Amino acid sequence: MIAVTNVALATITLSGLLCMVRLLRGGSLADRIIALDTLLVVIVSGVGILAARNNSPIFLDMIVLAALLGFVSTVTVARYIEKRGAR
Amino acid sequence: MSPLDVISAALLLAGVALNLLGAVGLNRFDDVFARMHAATKATTLGMVFVLTGAALQMSHLGDAFKMMLVIVPQLITAPVGAHMISRAAYRSGTELSDKTAIDELAEHPHGR
């Protein structure tokens, strides 16, 4: 099980880096927001794997909050983009 | 590796692979709206698989339910967030990529 979570965590890190590439290269503001939202979901998955690996319930509260905060921030920035324009 | 471990390992790897596909799709598509597909659909389903696999590993049932508490709101909120972002991007004038065949929303009276 440890080997599986090792491989899983390595892949999660890779997808996190790919999200950061889009974040830095992002065309418009909307691209950056999508990259950030995806990065957050990837991090939530990574922490889920860590929770499974250490079999410890400490991580779980953070995941619930992170997922909800991700949604709230996406909606807030969407409202901001609508007024300002996503150059 | 008990059968439960095998199932959760498979779920974990499938979810992680989906997350990777979502991140790769985020970089390969060429306009905001195409990237939206990869970013929200693949990573959300990947997260569902990963957390289900992790829930199987948990010793207490309460922890597994807490993971479900992450999955269900994410499944509800991901489409809403994606829709709001793409509508805001479209309304504020993000240009579509040249590969776009038709833009049905353009003829709509208050599309732009």
N, CA and C atoms of all chains as a GROMACS GRO file, in nm:
protein
  597
    1MET      N    1   0.084  -0.120   0.000
    1MET     CA    2   0.000   0.000   0.000
    1MET      C    3   0.088   0.126   0.000
    2ILE      N    4   0.206   0.110   0.070
    2ILE     CA    5   0.295   0.226   0.076
    2ILE      C    6   0.347   0.256  -0.063
    3ALA      N    7   0.383   0.152  -0.139
    3ALA     CA    8   0.437   0.176  -0.274
    3ALA      C    9   0.331   0.244  -0.361
    4VAL      N   10   0.206   0.199  -0.348
    4VAL     CA   11   0.100   0.258  -0.431
    4VAL      C   12   0.086   0.405  -0.398
    5THR      N   13   0.084   0.439  -0.268
    5THR     CA   14   0.068   0.581  -0.234
    5THR      C   15   0.192   0.659  -0.275
    6ASN      N   16   0.308   0.594  -0.278
    6ASN     CA   17   0.427   0.666  -0.330
    6ASN      C   18   0.406   0.707  -0.474
    7VAL      N   19   0.366   0.609  -0.555
    7VAL     CA   20   0.345   0.639  -0.698
    7VAL      C   21   0.236   0.745  -0.713
    8ALA      N   22   0.129   0.730  -0.633
    8ALA     CA   23   0.017   0.824  -0.646
    8ALA      C   24   0.063   0.965  -0.609
    9LEU      N   25   0.140   0.976  -0.501
    9LEU     CA   26   0.185   1.110  -0.460
    9LEU      C   27   0.278   1.170  -0.564
   10ALA      N   28   0.362   1.085  -0.628
   10ALA     CA   29   0.451   1.138  -0.732
   10ALA      C   30   0.368   1.194  -0.847
   11THR      N   31   0.265   1.120  -0.888
   11THR     CA   32   0.184   1.168  -1.001
   11THR      C   33   0.108   1.293  -0.962
   12ILE      N   34   0.062   1.299  -0.839
   12ILE     CA   35  -0.012   1.419  -0.794
   12ILE      C   36   0.082   1.539  -0.800
   13THR      N   37   0.208   1.519  -0.760
   13THR     CA   38   0.302   1.632  -0.767
   13THR      C   39   0.321   1.676  -0.911
   14LEU      N   40   0.329   1.578  -1.002
   14LEU     CA   41   0.346   1.613  -1.143
   14LEU      C   42   0.227   1.694  -1.193
   15SER      N   43   0.105   1.648  -1.159
   15SER     CA   44  -0.011   1.725  -1.210
   15SER      C   45  -0.018   1.861  -1.142
   16GLY      N   46   0.027   1.870  -1.018
   16GLY     CA   47   0.032   2.002  -0.954
   16GLY      C   48   0.126   2.094  -1.028
   17LEU      N   49   0.242   2.042  -1.068
   17LEU     CA   50   0.338   2.125  -1.142
   17LEU      C   51   0.280   2.167  -1.276
   18LEU      N   52   0.207   2.075  -1.342
   18LEU     CA   53   0.148   2.111  -1.470
   18LEU      C   54   0.046   2.224  -1.451
   19CYS      N   55  -0.029   2.218  -1.341
   19CYS     CA   56  -0.125   2.326  -1.316
   19CYS      C   57  -0.050   2.457  -1.296
   20MET      N   58   0.065   2.449  -1.228
   20MET     CA   59   0.139   2.574  -1.206
   20MET      C   60   0.194   2.627  -1.337
   21VAL      N   61   0.228   2.537  -1.431
   21VAL     CA   62   0.274   2.585  -1.561
   21VAL      C   63   0.164   2.666  -1.627
   22ARG      N   64   0.040   2.612  -1.625
   22ARG     CA   65  -0.070   2.689  -1.683
   22ARG      C   66  -0.090   2.818  -1.606
   23LEU      N   67  -0.072   2.814  -1.474
   23LEU     CA   68  -0.091   2.935  -1.392
   23LEU      C   69   0.005   3.044  -1.436
   24LEU      N   70   0.132   3.005  -1.461
   24LEU     CA   71   0.232   3.107  -1.497
   24LEU      C   72   0.213   3.151  -1.640
   25ARG      N   73   0.175   3.056  -1.727
   25ARG     CA   74   0.168   3.089  -1.870
   25ARG      C   75   0.031   3.140  -1.906
   26GLY      N   76  -0.058   3.146  -1.813
   26GLY     CA   77  -0.202   3.166  -1.837
   26GLY      C   78  -0.229   3.279  -1.933
   27GLY      N   79  -0.314   3.256  -2.031
   27GLY     CA   80  -0.348   3.361  -2.127
   27GLY      C   81  -0.421   3.474  -2.057
   28SER      N   82  -0.543   3.449  -2.017
   28SER     CA   83  -0.620   3.558  -1.956
   28SER      C   84  -0.635   3.527  -1.808
   29LEU      N   85  -0.700   3.619  -1.737
   29LEU     CA   86  -0.719   3.600  -1.592
   29LEU      C   87  -0.802   3.474  -1.567
   30ALA      N   88  -0.897   3.448  -1.658
   30ALA     CA   89  -0.985   3.331  -1.637
   30ALA      C   90  -0.902   3.204  -1.640
   31ASP      N   91  -0.799   3.200  -1.727
   31ASP     CA   92  -0.713   3.080  -1.731
   31ASP      C   93  -0.647   3.060  -1.596
   32ARG      N   94  -0.601   3.169  -1.538
   32ARG     CA   95  -0.528   3.155  -1.411
   32ARG      C   96  -0.622   3.105  -1.302
   33ILE      N   97  -0.747   3.152  -1.309
   33ILE     CA   98  -0.840   3.107  -1.204
   33ILE      C   99  -0.868   2.958  -1.219
   34ILE      N  100  -0.882   2.913  -1.344
   34ILE     CA  101  -0.909   2.769  -1.363
   34ILE      C  102  -0.789   2.690  -1.315
   35ALA      N  103  -0.667   2.742  -1.346
   35ALA     CA  104  -0.547   2.668  -1.303
   35ALA      C  105  -0.544   2.659  -1.151
   36LEU      N  106  -0.578   2.769  -1.084
   36LEU     CA  107  -0.576   2.768  -0.937
   36LEU      C  108  -0.681   2.672  -0.883
   37ASP      N  109  -0.799   2.673  -0.944
   37ASP     CA  110  -0.904   2.584  -0.897
   37ASP      C  111  -0.862   2.439  -0.915
   38THR      N  112  -0.804   2.410  -1.031
   38THR     CA  113  -0.758   2.272  -1.054
   38THR      C  114  -0.648   2.236  -0.956
   39LEU      N  115  -0.557   2.333  -0.932
   39LEU     CA  116  -0.448   2.306  -0.838
   39LEU      C  117  -0.504   2.271  -0.701
   40LEU      N  118  -0.612   2.341  -0.661
   40LEU     CA  119  -0.668   2.312  -0.530
   40LEU      C  120  -0.728   2.173  -0.526
   41VAL      N  121  -0.798   2.134  -0.633
   41VAL     CA  122  -0.858   2.000  -0.634
   41VAL      C  123  -0.747   1.895  -0.632
   42VAL      N  124  -0.637   1.923  -0.702
   42VAL     CA  125  -0.524   1.828  -0.702
   42VAL      C  126  -0.466   1.818  -0.561
   43ILE      N  127  -0.455   1.932  -0.492
   43ILE     CA  128  -0.401   1.928  -0.356
   43ILE      C  129  -0.495   1.851  -0.263
   44VAL      N  130  -0.626   1.871  -0.281
   44VAL     CA  131  -0.720   1.798  -0.197
   44VAL      C  132  -0.704   1.648  -0.220
   45SER      N  133  -0.686   1.609  -0.349
   45SER     CA  134  -0.664   1.466  -0.375
   45SER      C  135  -0.535   1.419  -0.310
   46GLY      N  136  -0.430   1.501  -0.320
   46GLY     CA  137  -0.302   1.462  -0.260
   46GLY      C  138  -0.315   1.441  -0.111
   47VAL      N  139  -0.386   1.532  -0.045
   47VAL     CA  140  -0.401   1.518   0.100
   47VAL      C  141  -0.487   1.396   0.132
   48GLY      N  142  -0.584   1.365   0.041
   48GLY     CA  143  -0.663   1.244   0.061
   48GLY      C  144  -0.576   1.121   0.056
   49ILE      N  145  -0.479   1.122  -0.035
   49ILE     CA  146  -0.386   1.007  -0.042
   49ILE      C  147  -0.304   1.000   0.084
   50LEU      N  148  -0.258   1.116   0.133
   50LEU     CA  149  -0.179   1.116   0.258
   50LEU      C  150  -0.262   1.061   0.373
   51ALA      N  151  -0.390   1.100   0.377
   51ALA     CA  152  -0.475   1.050   0.486
   51ALA      C  153  -0.488   0.899   0.477
   52ALA      N  154  -0.499   0.847   0.353
   52ALA     CA  155  -0.510   0.701   0.339
   52ALA      C  156  -0.378   0.635   0.377
   53ARG      N  157  -0.266   0.700   0.344
   53ARG     CA  158  -0.136   0.639   0.370
   53ARG      C  159  -0.109   0.631   0.520
   54ASN      N  160  -0.134   0.741   0.594
   54ASN     CA  161  -0.104   0.741   0.738
   54ASN      C  162  -0.223   0.694   0.820
   55ASN      N  163  -0.336   0.671   0.755
   55ASN     CA  164  -0.456   0.626   0.822
   55ASN      C  165  -0.487   0.714   0.942
   56SER      N  166  -0.474   0.848   0.922
   56SER     CA  167  -0.497   0.938   1.035
   56SER      C  168  -0.606   1.035   0.995
   57PRO      N  169  -0.705   1.056   1.083
   57PRO     CA  170  -0.818   1.142   1.045
   57PRO      C  171  -0.788   1.290   1.059
   58ILE      N  172  -0.662   1.328   1.090
   58ILE     CA  173  -0.636   1.470   1.117
   58ILE      C  174  -0.656   1.552   0.991
   59PHE      N  175  -0.620   1.491   0.876
   59PHE     CA  176  -0.620   1.569   0.752
   59PHE      C  177  -0.760   1.605   0.706
   60LEU      N  178  -0.862   1.529   0.748
   60LEU     CA  179  -0.989   1.531   0.676
   60LEU      C  180  -1.059   1.665   0.690
   61ASP      N  181  -1.046   1.727   0.809
   61ASP     CA  182  -1.117   1.854   0.824
   61ASP      C  183  -1.064   1.956   0.724
   62MET      N  184  -0.932   1.948   0.700
   62MET     CA  185  -0.874   2.048   0.610
   62MET      C  186  -0.929   2.031   0.469
   63ILE      N  187  -0.946   1.903   0.426
   63ILE     CA  188  -0.991   1.879   0.288
   63ILE      C  189  -1.130   1.937   0.268
   64VAL      N  190  -1.218   1.915   0.367
   64VAL     CA  191  -1.356   1.963   0.351
   64VAL      C  192  -1.354   2.115   0.332
   65LEU      N  193  -1.274   2.183   0.418
   65LEU     CA  194  -1.271   2.330   0.409
   65LEU      C  195  -1.209   2.375   0.278
   66ALA      N  196  -1.101   2.305   0.236
   66ALA     CA  197  -1.032   2.348   0.115
   66ALA      C  198  -1.125   2.338  -0.005
   67ALA      N  199  -1.201   2.228  -0.012
   67ALA     CA  200  -1.289   2.212  -0.128
   67ALA      C  201  -1.393   2.324  -0.131
   68LEU      N  202  -1.452   2.356  -0.014
   68LEU     CA  203  -1.556   2.460  -0.014
   68LEU      C  204  -1.496   2.597  -0.041
   69LEU      N  205  -1.376   2.622   0.017
   69LEU     CA  206  -1.315   2.754  -0.008
   69LEU      C  207  -1.279   2.770  -0.154
   70GLY      N  208  -1.239   2.659  -0.217
   70GLY     CA  209  -1.207   2.667  -0.359
   70GLY      C  210  -1.325   2.714  -0.439
   71PHE      N  211  -1.443   2.660  -0.406
   71PHE     CA  212  -1.561   2.700  -0.481
   71PHE      C  213  -1.593   2.846  -0.456
   72VAL      N  214  -1.589   2.888  -0.328
   72VAL     CA  215  -1.626   3.027  -0.297
   72VAL      C  216  -1.532   3.123  -0.367
   73SER      N  217  -1.402   3.090  -0.369
   73SER     CA  218  -1.308   3.184  -0.432
   73SER      C  219  -1.330   3.188  -0.583
   74THR      N  220  -1.362   3.072  -0.644
   74THR     CA  221  -1.387   3.074  -0.788
   74THR      C  222  -1.506   3.164  -0.819
   75VAL      N  223  -1.612   3.151  -0.741
   75VAL     CA  224  -1.731   3.233  -0.767
   75VAL      C  225  -1.698   3.380  -0.748
   76THR      N  226  -1.622   3.411  -0.642
   76THR     CA  227  -1.590   3.552  -0.617
   76THR      C  228  -1.512   3.612  -0.733
   77VAL      N  229  -1.413   3.538  -0.782
   77VAL     CA  230  -1.332   3.594  -0.891
   77VAL      C  231  -1.414   3.602  -1.018
   78ALA      N  232  -1.508   3.508  -1.036
   78ALA     CA  233  -1.592   3.516  -1.155
   78ALA      C  234  -1.672   3.645  -1.152
   79ARG      N  235  -1.725   3.681  -1.034
   79ARG     CA  236  -1.798   3.808  -1.026
   79ARG      C  237  -1.703   3.923  -1.059
   80TYR      N  238  -1.578   3.911  -1.012
   80TYR     CA  239  -1.482   4.021  -1.035
   80TYR      C  240  -1.450   4.033  -1.183
   81ILE      N  241  -1.433   3.915  -1.249
   81ILE     CA  242  -1.397   3.917  -1.391
   81ILE      C  243  -1.507   3.984  -1.471
   82GLU      N  244  -1.633   3.954  -1.433
   82GLU     CA  245  -1.744   4.005  -1.514
   82GLU      C  246  -1.739   4.157  -1.518
   83LYS      N  247  -1.700   4.220  -1.406
   83LYS     CA  248  -1.698   4.367  -1.405
   83LYS      C  249  -1.575   4.417  -1.476
   84ARG      N  250  -1.460   4.354  -1.451
   84ARG     CA  251  -1.334   4.414  -1.492
   84ARG      C  252  -1.295   4.372  -1.632
   85GLY      N  253  -1.337   4.252  -1.677
   85GLY     CA  254  -1.289   4.205  -1.808
   85GLY      C  255  -1.164   4.124  -1.787
   86ALA      N  256  -1.157   4.006  -1.856
   86ALA     CA  257  -1.046   3.913  -1.830
   86ALA      C  258  -0.938   3.936  -1.935
   87ARG      N  259  -0.868   4.046  -1.927
   87ARG     CA  260  -0.767   4.070  -2.032
   87ARG      C  261  -0.658   3.964  -2.032
   88MET      N  262  -0.161  -0.801   0.050
   88MET     CA  263  -0.257  -0.704  -0.002
   88MET      C  264  -0.396  -0.769  -0.001
   89SER      N  265  -0.473  -0.730   0.098
   89SER     CA  266  -0.607  -0.788   0.102
   89SER      C  267  -0.690  -0.732  -0.013
   90PRO      N  268  -0.798  -0.800  -0.049
   90PRO     CA  269  -0.877  -0.751  -0.163
   90PRO      C  270  -0.916  -0.604  -0.145
   91LEU      N  271  -0.946  -0.564  -0.020
   91LEU     CA  272  -0.984  -0.424   0.001
   91LEU      C  273  -0.869  -0.332  -0.040
   92ASP      N  274  -0.744  -0.373  -0.004
   92ASP     CA  275  -0.629  -0.292  -0.043
   92ASP      C  276  -0.617  -0.283  -0.194
   93VAL      N  277  -0.642  -0.397  -0.260
   93VAL     CA  278  -0.627  -0.397  -0.406
   93VAL      C  279  -0.727  -0.301  -0.468
   94ILE      N  280  -0.852  -0.306  -0.420
   94ILE     CA  281  -0.955  -0.217  -0.477
   94ILE      C  282  -0.917  -0.072  -0.452
   95SER      N  283  -0.876  -0.041  -0.328
   95SER     CA  284  -0.847   0.100  -0.301
   95SER      C  285  -0.722   0.143  -0.375
   96ALA      N  286  -0.626   0.052  -0.394
   96ALA     CA  287  -0.507   0.090  -0.473
   96ALA      C  288  -0.548   0.122  -0.616
   97ALA      N  289  -0.635   0.038  -0.673
   97ALA     CA  290  -0.677   0.063  -0.811
   97ALA      C  291  -0.751   0.196  -0.820
   98LEU      N  292  -0.840   0.222  -0.723
   98LEU     CA  293  -0.915   0.349  -0.725
   98LEU      C  294  -0.819   0.466  -0.713
   99LEU      N  295  -0.721   0.453  -0.622
   99LEU     CA  296  -0.626   0.564  -0.603
   99LEU      C  297  -0.553   0.593  -0.732
  100LEU      N  298  -0.502   0.486  -0.797
  100LEU     CA  299  -0.422   0.508  -0.918
  100LEU      C  300  -0.509   0.564  -1.030
  101ALA      N  301  -0.633   0.513  -1.041
  101ALA     CA  302  -0.721   0.566  -1.147
  101ALA      C  303  -0.749   0.714  -1.122
  102GLY      N  304  -0.776   0.750  -0.997
  102GLY     CA  305  -0.806   0.890  -0.967
  102GLY      C  306  -0.687   0.979  -0.994
  103VAL      N  307  -0.569   0.929  -0.959
  103VAL     CA  308  -0.449   1.011  -0.980
  103VAL      C  309  -0.423   1.026  -1.128
  104ALA      N  310  -0.446   0.917  -1.205
  104ALA     CA  311  -0.426   0.928  -1.350
  104ALA      C  312  -0.523   1.030  -1.408
  105LEU      N  313  -0.646   1.032  -1.360
  105LEU     CA  314  -0.744   1.129  -1.411
  105LEU      C  315  -0.700   1.270  -1.377
  106ASN      N  316  -0.646   1.289  -1.256
  106ASN     CA  317  -0.597   1.422  -1.220
  106ASN      C  318  -0.486   1.465  -1.314
  107LEU      N  319  -0.398   1.369  -1.346
  107LEU     CA  320  -0.288   1.403  -1.437
  107LEU      C  321  -0.342   1.440  -1.574
  108LEU      N  322  -0.442   1.363  -1.622
  108LEU     CA  323  -0.501   1.394  -1.753
  108LEU      C  324  -0.564   1.533  -1.750
  109GLY      N  325  -0.632   1.566  -1.640
  109GLY     CA  326  -0.692   1.698  -1.631
  109GLY      C  327  -0.587   1.807  -1.639
  110ALA      N  328  -0.475   1.785  -1.569
  110ALA     CA  329  -0.370   1.888  -1.569
  110ALA      C  330  -0.306   1.898  -1.707
  111VAL      N  331  -0.285   1.783  -1.774
  111VAL     CA  332  -0.227   1.788  -1.908
  111VAL      C  333  -0.324   1.858  -2.002
  112GLY      N  334  -0.454   1.822  -1.993
  112GLY     CA  335  -0.553   1.888  -2.079
  112GLY      C  336  -0.556   2.038  -2.055
  113LEU      N  337  -0.532   2.078  -1.931
  113LEU     CA  338  -0.532   2.221  -1.900
  113LEU      C  339  -0.427   2.293  -1.982
  114ASN      N  340  -0.316   2.225  -2.010
  114ASN     CA  341  -0.206   2.291  -2.080
  114ASN      C  342  -0.218   2.278  -2.231
  115ARG      N  343  -0.288   2.172  -2.278
  115ARG     CA  344  -0.284   2.148  -2.422
  115ARG      C  345  -0.393   2.221  -2.496
  116PHE      N  346  -0.508   2.245  -2.435
  116PHE     CA  347  -0.616   2.308  -2.510
  116PHE      C  348  -0.584   2.456  -2.530
  117ASP      N  349  -0.646   2.518  -2.631
  117ASP     CA  350  -0.595   2.649  -2.670
  117ASP      C  351  -0.688   2.765  -2.637
  118ASP      N  352  -0.809   2.742  -2.579
  118ASP     CA  353  -0.876   2.863  -2.531
  118ASP      C  354  -0.945   2.832  -2.399
  119VAL      N  355  -0.994   2.935  -2.333
  119VAL     CA  356  -1.040   2.923  -2.195
  119VAL      C  357  -1.149   2.816  -2.185
  120PHE      N  358  -1.236   2.816  -2.286
  120PHE     CA  359  -1.355   2.732  -2.271
  120PHE      C  360  -1.320   2.585  -2.290
  121ALA      N  361  -1.220   2.557  -2.379
  121ALA     CA  362  -1.180   2.416  -2.394
  121ALA      C  363  -1.107   2.372  -2.268
  122ARG      N  364  -1.025   2.461  -2.212
  122ARG     CA  365  -0.951   2.423  -2.090
  122ARG      C  366  -1.047   2.397  -1.974
  123MET      N  367  -1.159   2.467  -1.980
  123MET     CA  368  -1.257   2.450  -1.873
  123MET      C  369  -1.302   2.304  -1.864
  124HIS      N  370  -1.321   2.241  -1.983
  124HIS     CA  371  -1.366   2.102  -1.982
  124HIS      C  372  -1.268   2.015  -1.906
  125ALA      N  373  -1.138   2.025  -1.948
  125ALA     CA  374  -1.040   1.935  -1.888
  125ALA      C  375  -1.029   1.963  -1.739
  126ALA      N  376  -1.024   2.093  -1.705
  126ALA     CA  377  -0.990   2.128  -1.567
  126ALA      C  378  -1.096   2.078  -1.471
  127THR      N  379  -1.225   2.101  -1.504
  127THR     CA  380  -1.324   2.069  -1.401
  127THR      C  381  -1.366   1.923  -1.407
  128LYS      N  382  -1.388   1.870  -1.529
  128LYS     CA  383  -1.446   1.734  -1.532
  128LYS      C  384  -1.344   1.631  -1.487
  129ALA      N  385  -1.224   1.634  -1.547
  129ALA     CA  386  -1.130   1.525  -1.519
  129ALA      C  387  -1.086   1.529  -1.374
  130THR      N  388  -1.052   1.649  -1.324
  130THR     CA  389  -0.998   1.653  -1.188
  130THR      C  390  -1.106   1.623  -1.085
  131THR      N  391  -1.232   1.664  -1.114
  131THR     CA  392  -1.336   1.633  -1.016
  131THR      C  393  -1.357   1.482  -1.008
  132LEU      N  394  -1.367   1.416  -1.124
  132LEU     CA  395  -1.384   1.270  -1.119
  132LEU      C  396  -1.262   1.205  -1.059
  133GLY      N  397  -1.143   1.259  -1.089
  133GLY     CA  398  -1.022   1.202  -1.028
  133GLY      C  399  -1.027   1.213  -0.879
  134MET      N  400  -1.076   1.328  -0.829
  134MET     CA  401  -1.083   1.344  -0.685
  134MET      C  402  -1.184   1.247  -0.624
  135VAL      N  403  -1.296   1.222  -0.696
  135VAL     CA  404  -1.395   1.127  -0.644
  135VAL      C  405  -1.331   0.990  -0.629
  136PHE      N  406  -1.255   0.946  -0.733
  136PHE     CA  407  -1.193   0.814  -0.723
  136PHE      C  408  -1.091   0.810  -0.610
  137VAL      N  409  -1.007   0.914  -0.601
  137VAL     CA  410  -0.901   0.914  -0.501
  137VAL      C  411  -0.961   0.909  -0.362
  138LEU      N  412  -1.063   0.991  -0.338
  138LEU     CA  413  -1.118   0.994  -0.202
  138LEU      C  414  -1.197   0.867  -0.170
  139THR      N  415  -1.260   0.807  -0.272
  139THR     CA  416  -1.328   0.680  -0.244
  139THR      C  417  -1.225   0.574  -0.210
  140GLY      N  418  -1.114   0.572  -0.286
  140GLY     CA  419  -1.009   0.475  -0.255
  140GLY      C  420  -0.953   0.499  -0.117
  141ALA      N  421  -0.936   0.627  -0.081
  141ALA     CA  422  -0.882   0.657   0.052
  141ALA      C  423  -0.983   0.620   0.160
  142ALA      N  424  -1.112   0.639   0.132
  142ALA     CA  425  -1.213   0.609   0.234
  142ALA      C  426  -1.211   0.460   0.266
  143LEU      N  427  -1.181   0.376   0.165
  143LEU     CA  428  -1.177   0.232   0.192
  143LEU      C  429  -1.065   0.198   0.289
  144GLN      N  430  -0.959   0.281   0.289
  144GLN     CA  431  -0.844   0.252   0.374
  144GLN      C  432  -0.867   0.292   0.519
  145MET      N  433  -0.964   0.378   0.539
  145MET     CA  434  -0.980   0.436   0.672
  145MET      C  435  -1.033   0.328   0.769
  146SER      N  436  -0.980   0.329   0.894
  146SER     CA  437  -1.025   0.228   0.991
  146SER      C  438  -1.160   0.268   1.048
  147HIS      N  439  -1.180   0.399   1.080
  147HIS     CA  440  -1.309   0.435   1.140
  147HIS      C  441  -1.408   0.471   1.030
  148LEU      N  442  -1.535   0.441   1.053
  148LEU     CA  443  -1.637   0.471   0.952
  148LEU      C  444  -1.657   0.621   0.941
  149GLY      N  445  -1.640   0.692   1.055
  149GLY     CA  446  -1.663   0.837   1.055
  149GLY      C  447  -1.571   0.907   0.958
  150ASP      N  448  -1.444   0.857   0.948
  150ASP     CA  449  -1.350   0.921   0.855
  150ASP      C  450  -1.398   0.903   0.713
  151ALA      N  451  -1.448   0.782   0.682
  151ALA     CA  452  -1.494   0.758   0.545
  151ALA      C  453  -1.609   0.852   0.513
  152PHE      N  454  -1.699   0.874   0.610
  152PHE     CA  455  -1.811   0.966   0.584
  152PHE      C  456  -1.761   1.108   0.567
  153LYS      N  457  -1.652   1.143   0.639
  153LYS     CA  458  -1.599   1.279   0.622
  153LYS      C  459  -1.548   1.297   0.480
  154MET      N  460  -1.493   1.190   0.424
  154MET     CA  461  -1.445   1.201   0.285
  154MET      C  462  -1.562   1.216   0.190
  155MET      N  463  -1.673   1.144   0.224
  155MET     CA  464  -1.791   1.163   0.139
  155MET      C  465  -1.838   1.308   0.149
  156LEU      N  466  -1.816   1.368   0.269
  156LEU     CA  467  -1.856   1.508   0.288
  156LEU      C  468  -1.775   1.599   0.197
  157VAL      N  469  -1.660   1.554   0.152
  157VAL     CA  470  -1.583   1.636   0.057
  157VAL      C  471  -1.636   1.614  -0.084
  158ILE      N  472  -1.667   1.486  -0.116
  158ILE     CA  473  -1.701   1.452  -0.254
  158ILE      C  474  -1.833   1.517  -0.293
  159VAL      N  475  -1.935   1.503  -0.209
  159VAL     CA  476  -2.069   1.546  -0.252
  159VAL      C  477  -2.072   1.697  -0.278
  160PRO      N  478  -2.024   1.785  -0.189
  160PRO     CA  479  -2.026   1.927  -0.223
  160PRO      C  480  -1.944   1.958  -0.348
  161GLN      N  481  -1.832   1.887  -0.365
  161GLN     CA  482  -1.751   1.917  -0.483
  161GLN      C  483  -1.828   1.883  -0.609
  162LEU      N  484  -1.901   1.770  -0.608
  162LEU     CA  485  -1.978   1.731  -0.726
  162LEU      C  486  -2.088   1.833  -0.754
  163ILE      N  487  -2.140   1.895  -0.649
  163ILE     CA  488  -2.246   1.994  -0.672
  163ILE      C  489  -2.187   2.127  -0.716
  164THR      N  490  -2.075   2.167  -0.655
  164THR     CA  491  -2.028   2.304  -0.678
  164THR      C  492  -1.938   2.315  -0.801
  165ALA      N  493  -1.875   2.208  -0.844
  165ALA     CA  494  -1.781   2.220  -0.957
  165ALA      C  495  -1.849   2.272  -1.083
  166PRO      N  496  -1.964   2.216  -1.123
  166PRO     CA  497  -2.027   2.272  -1.243
  166PRO      C  498  -2.067   2.418  -1.227
  167VAL      N  499  -2.113   2.455  -1.107
  167VAL     CA  500  -2.158   2.594  -1.088
  167VAL      C  501  -2.039   2.688  -1.104
  168GLY      N  502  -1.926   2.652  -1.040
  168GLY     CA  503  -1.810   2.738  -1.050
  168GLY      C  504  -1.760   2.748  -1.192
  169ALA      N  505  -1.757   2.633  -1.263
  169ALA     CA  506  -1.709   2.634  -1.400
  169ALA      C  507  -1.799   2.720  -1.487
  170HIS      N  508  -1.931   2.708  -1.464
  170HIS     CA  509  -2.023   2.787  -1.547
  170HIS      C  510  -2.002   2.935  -1.523
  171MET      N  511  -1.984   2.972  -1.397
  171MET     CA  512  -1.971   3.116  -1.368
  171MET      C  513  -1.844   3.171  -1.430
  172ILE      N  514  -1.736   3.094  -1.421
  172ILE     CA  515  -1.611   3.143  -1.478
  172ILE      C  516  -1.624   3.158  -1.629
  173SER      N  517  -1.680   3.058  -1.696
  173SER     CA  518  -1.684   3.068  -1.843
  173SER      C  519  -1.781   3.178  -1.885
  174ARG      N  520  -1.890   3.196  -1.813
  174ARG     CA  521  -1.982   3.305  -1.851
  174ARG      C  522  -1.913   3.439  -1.831
  175ALA      N  523  -1.842   3.453  -1.718
  175ALA     CA  524  -1.773   3.581  -1.694
  175ALA      C  525  -1.667   3.604  -1.801
  176ALA      N  526  -1.595   3.497  -1.837
  176ALA     CA  527  -1.490   3.512  -1.939
  176ALA      C  528  -1.554   3.550  -2.073
  177TYR      N  529  -1.668   3.484  -2.107
  177TYR     CA  530  -1.729   3.513  -2.237
  177TYR      C  531  -1.782   3.656  -2.239
  178ARG      N  532  -1.848   3.694  -2.130
  178ARG     CA  533  -1.911   3.827  -2.128
  178ARG      C  534  -1.806   3.936  -2.130
  179SER      N  535  -1.689   3.908  -2.072
  179SER     CA  536  -1.592   4.018  -2.066
  179SER      C  537  -1.499   4.013  -2.186
  180GLY      N  538  -1.538   3.939  -2.290
  180GLY     CA  539  -1.470   3.959  -2.416
  180GLY      C  540  -1.347   3.874  -2.438
  181THR      N  541  -1.337   3.758  -2.375
  181THR     CA  542  -1.224   3.671  -2.409
  181THR      C  543  -1.246   3.617  -2.549
  182GLU      N  544  -1.143   3.628  -2.635
  182GLU     CA  545  -1.166   3.585  -2.774
  182GLU      C  546  -1.155   3.433  -2.780
  183LEU      N  547  -1.245   3.373  -2.862
  183LEU     CA  548  -1.241   3.226  -2.876
  183LEU      C  549  -1.126   3.189  -2.969
  184SER      N  550  -1.084   3.064  -2.963
  184SER     CA  551  -0.969   3.024  -3.045
  184SER      C  552  -1.015   3.014  -3.190
  185ASP      N  553  -0.919   3.017  -3.285
  185ASP     CA  554  -0.956   3.020  -3.426
  185ASP      C  555  -1.017   2.887  -3.469
  186LYS      N  556  -0.998   2.783  -3.389
  186LYS     CA  557  -1.056   2.653  -3.429
  186LYS      C  558  -1.206   2.649  -3.401
  187THR      N  559  -1.263   2.752  -3.341
  187THR     CA  560  -1.405   2.745  -3.308
  187THR      C  561  -1.487   2.748  -3.436
  188ALA      N  562  -1.578   2.650  -3.449
  188ALA     CA  563  -1.655   2.642  -3.574
  188ALA      C  564  -1.760   2.753  -3.574
  189ILE      N  565  -1.855   2.748  -3.482
  189ILE     CA  566  -1.959   2.854  -3.479
  189ILE      C  567  -1.970   2.900  -3.336
  190ASP      N  568  -2.015   3.026  -3.322
  190ASP     CA  569  -2.033   3.082  -3.188
  190ASP      C  570  -2.180   3.113  -3.174
  191GLU      N  571  -2.260   3.017  -3.126
  191GLU     CA  572  -2.405   3.036  -3.127
  191GLU      C  573  -2.446   3.150  -3.036
  192LEU      N  574  -2.362   3.175  -2.932
  192LEU     CA  575  -2.406   3.276  -2.836
  192LEU      C  576  -2.394   3.416  -2.895
  193ALA      N  577  -2.315   3.431  -3.002
  193ALA     CA  578  -2.292   3.565  -3.056
  193ALA      C  579  -2.422   3.622  -3.111
  194GLU      N  580  -2.504   3.535  -3.185
  194GLU     CA  581  -2.628   3.592  -3.243
  194GLU      C  582  -2.729   3.626  -3.135
  195HIS      N  583  -2.712   3.565  -3.014
  195HIS     CA  584  -2.812   3.587  -2.910
  195HIS      C  585  -2.814   3.735  -2.873
  196PRO      N  586  -2.933   3.799  -2.848
  196PRO     CA  587  -2.937   3.945  -2.825
  196PRO      C  588  -2.844   3.990  -2.715
  197HIS      N  589  -2.853   3.927  -2.597
  197HIS     CA  590  -2.764   3.980  -2.493
  197HIS      C  591  -2.651   3.882  -2.466
  198GLY      N  592  -2.600   3.818  -2.578
  198GLY     CA  593  -2.492   3.720  -2.558
  198GLY      C  594  -2.364   3.787  -2.510
  199ARG      N  595  -2.327   3.894  -2.578
  199ARG     CA  596  -2.198   3.954  -2.539
  199ARG      C  597  -2.215   4.043  -2.415
   0.00000   0.00000   0.00000
